[in-house]
Amino acid sequence: MLGYRHAFHAGNHADVLKHVVLLQLLDHLAAKNKPFWYIDTHAGAGRYTLTQGHAAVNGEYVDGVARLWNAGVLPEALGRYVELLRTLNPHGRLLHYPGSPWIARSRLRERDQLWLHELHPADHAQLARDFGGAGCHVANEDGFAALKALLPPEPRRALVLIDPSYELREDYTRLHTALQQALRRFATGVYEVWYPLLPRREARELPARLQALGAANWLRAELVVAGAGEHGMYGSGVFVINPPWTLEAALADALPRLVTLLGRDRHAGYALERSPA
């Protein structure tokens, strides 16, 4: 959607959950001495300045990543995430937030490749400026459609992040179709799907529809920061297909602390579910 700019939401509670999980997946894939591809269907701008521009309009990071920045001792997965943030903010002030392309590039090795897709012209221009070069492919293309051409990947190892804005109702259908086709072409890939918790039918039904795709190994994690109202996002979730065996334990440790740090009222909580054995 060309009117959507992720910068307005950079560093919010949804980014925290999505990127904590993303970092765990990247580190798992990079631990093996085999190349892999990182494919981002909705890459955004790649990195964001929090104290000016779009991110400063609503300041959503204040109730998100900023609460982890000075939280002290954290569970291992959250500590690793904050450590990464400090490499982008080396002077001790939280001024910049890394988008998923920046996080991925920080973990990829020389033989790995990034495939970044973004339709918004301004965000694509920033991606092309900051991420162009060897091993990084930046395309002003529809990420859903691009998956068909990229899968299966040449190294037979890949992490695919799918996180559309969901501002269009058709995003729910397109996501389901694209992931269904992707699994047919590359069933052994690692897929992270981010989704919002919203008071609308499509959002409520999406987790069950993802489970019904029939992947043998999946993990679902949700973070609720407030009670569901008539409007607005009250939390978010990630659905990971072919997760590493370490991910469930890492999230079981991290999610309760995220509820404490990011929860806004007594309805805050989390869910963690895995595929039947």
N, C-alpha and C positions, 0 to 999 in steps of 0.2 A: 504494500500500500504506500503510494508515493507521498501521502500527507503525514505519515507516521514518522516521528523522530525519536529514537530510543534515548537520546540525550536527556529528554525531560525526565526520564526514570532511572538514569544511571546511578548505580550503587544502592538501589532500594532493596527491600527484603527479598524480592524475587531474584535480583541479580546475585545476592549473597548465596542463596540456595543453589541456583543454577551453576555458579562459578566454583563453589566449594566442591560440587560433584564433578564438574568438568576437570578440575585440577587433579582429583583422584584418578579419573580415567586416563588422563594424559600421562601421569606419572607411572601408572601401571603399564601402559603400552611402551613407554620409553625405557622401562626397566629391562626389556629384552633387546638383545643386539640384532634386531631385525627392523627394517624400515617400515613406516606406516604413513598413511595419508590422514590429514585432518580436513574434513569437509564441513563448511559452515554455510547453511542455506540462507540465513538472514543475518549477515555479518555486522550490520550497523557501521559505525564510523571507526571502530577499532580501539579508540581510547577517548576519554572525556575529561574536560576540565570542570571540576565540581563547583567552584566558587564564582563562576561567571558564565554568561551565555545561557543556553537552554537548561542545563542541569541546575542552575541557580534559581530558576523561575519558581519551581515547586519545592526545591531542596529535599527531595525524597531520600537522598543519601543520609540526611541527618538522623532519620529513624531507621536507617539500614546499616550500611557499612561503617558509619561513624561510631555506632555503638560497639563495634568490635575493635575499633582502632586502639582504644585505650582501656580495653577490658581486662588486661592483665593476663594471667595464666588461662589458657584455653585448651580444649580438647585438641588432639593432634591434628585432625583434619582442618579445624578452624585456625590453629596456629600456623599451619603451612600456608593457608590462604592469606592471612595477615602478613606473614613474612614476604610473600610475593608482592603485596600492596606496597610494602616499604621499599622495595627495589624501584618502584615507580615514583615514590615520594621520599627520596633519600634524606631530606632535611628535617624530617620529623613532623611535618604538617600534612594532613590529608587534603591535597589539592587536586589530585588526578585519580581517575578510576580507569582500570584496564577493561576494555571489552573482551569478548571471547577471542577475537583474532590475536590480540596482544598476549593473552594468557597462553594460547596455543603456541605462538611463536617462541615464548620464553622456555618452552619445554621440548620443542622439536630439535632434532639433530640434523647433521648435514645431509643425510640421505632421505630424510622425511620431507613431505611436501604439504603445503597449505593450499586449499582451494576455497576462496572466499567469494561469496555472491551477495550483491547488494544492488537493489533497484533505484533507491533514492539518489538523484544525481549528486547532491552535495556530499552525502556520506560516502558514495562510491569514489568521488574525487579525493576525499581524505584517505580512504583505503589505498587507492592507487599510489598516492604520494608517499604514504608511510610504510606500505607493505609490499610494494612492487620489488621484484628482484628475483634472484636465483631461488628456486624451490618454492616460490609463492606466486600463485595465480589469482589475480583479482579480476572478477568479471561483473559487468553491469547487466546481469541476467537474473531471471527468475530461478531461485534456488530449488524450488520444487521440481521444475522441469529439468534442471541440470543434473539431478541425481541419476537419471536414466542413463546419461552418457558416461558418467564417472564410475558407475558400478557394473561389474566388480572392479576394484582397483588393481593396478599392476602388481603391487607387493602383496596382495591378498590379505592385508591388514589395514583397517581404517576405523576411525572414529568420526561419526556423523552427528553434528549438532543441528537440531531442528527447533527453532523457536520463533515462529512468526508472531506478528503483533496481535492476531486474533481480533482485530478491530472489524474485519469483514467476516461475516458468518461463513462465507465460502472457505475461509482458511481451515476450518475444522474438517470439512470434507476433503479439501486438497491435501491436508496433512495425512489423513487416513489413507487416501489413495496412493500418495507418494511413498509412504512407509510400507504399504502392502506390496507395491511393485519393487521397492528396494530390497525387501526381504526375499522376494522371489529370485532376484539377481545375485544377492550377496547375503545369505542367511547367517553367516558367521561374523558379520561386522558388529561393531559396538555402536549402538545408537542411543543418544540422549535426546529425549523430547521434553521440552519445557512447556508447561501449560498453566494458565491462570485459574484461580478459583474465583468464579463469578456467579452471581445469581441469574444465570441464563441457562436454558435447557442444553444447548450445545456443550457448554463447559461442564455441566454436571455429568453428562453422558460420556464425555471423552475418555476418562480412565477405563471404563468398562469396554469401550470400543477398542482401545489399545490392547487390552488383555485378550480380547476376542480375536486378535490377529493371529494368534496361535504360536507365538514364539515360545520355545521350550524353557527359556531362562530369562527372567526379567525381574526388575526391582522397582517398586514405586515408593517414592518419598514425597510427603506433603508437609508444608509448613503453614499453619494458620496463625495469623497475627492478630486477628480481631473477629468478632462475631459477624456473621453474614448480614449485610443490610440489603436494602432494595437496589442499591447501585454500588458500583466500584469493586475493585479487587480486594478481597480480604485474606488472600494467601496465594500460594502457588504450589506446583508440584513438578516433579521430574519423573519420567518413566524411562528406565534404562533397560535396553535389550542387550543381552550377553554381558552383564556387568562382571567385573572381577570379583573373586570370592571374598576379597577384603572389604568391599564397599559397604555391605550391610553392617558389619561391625563398626566401621568408621562412622556411619550415619547414626547408628544407635547411640554412639557416644556423643556426637555433635548436636543432634536435633534437640534434645532437652535443653541444652545450653542456649541454642538459638531461640527457643521459646522464651526463656528467661530474659534474654537480651533484647529481642525484637517484638515480643508480645505487647499488645496495647491494652488488652482488657482480659477479663476472666475466661473468655472463650478461646484464648490462644492455646495452641496445642500442635501436635504433629501426628502423622501416620507413617508407618513403615511396613510394607508388605512385599513379600517375594513370591515367585511362582511356586506352585506345589512341587514338592520333591518328586 
